Amino acid sequence: MAHARLTREMDRRLSEAGLISLEVYDVLVILEYQEGYRMKMSDLAAQANFSKSGLTRLVDRLQKKGWIHRERCEEDRRVSYAILTAEGKKMREAAWPTYRASIAELFGDPLISDDSALIWSTKLDEMADKAHKTWLEATS
């Protein structure tokens, strides 16, 4: 319930700024982090938490806008790829400042600050050490 409210609020802020929706942002950023900016449609649907038909409809809309290109696999005609275009990358980048500010305000700056990797790494190390000590005590 809280997650739904927070994502609706982030989507509202993006919309008010005249930017892409949160679901479009998620799809574009997933593609941006893939080698060659491309991904199998079925894998993209799973990672973006879409049904295959829901993702197909979204990709159809994004392809019409020139933000994604779709390509069939030559080896297996049942497979198609979604490929992020330069224009799609620009749209995702344009939304980043609003997206980042929303995360900072709604979830807190430590999640996205420059030092967040160090903070999380330190916490994870502490947790791993504690788990290891507990395991050693249990197996001695």
Helices and strands as residue ranges (DSSP letters): H 2-16, H 22-32, G 35-37, E 38-40, H 41-47, H 52-65, E 68-72, E 80-84, H 86-107, G 109-111, H 116-139
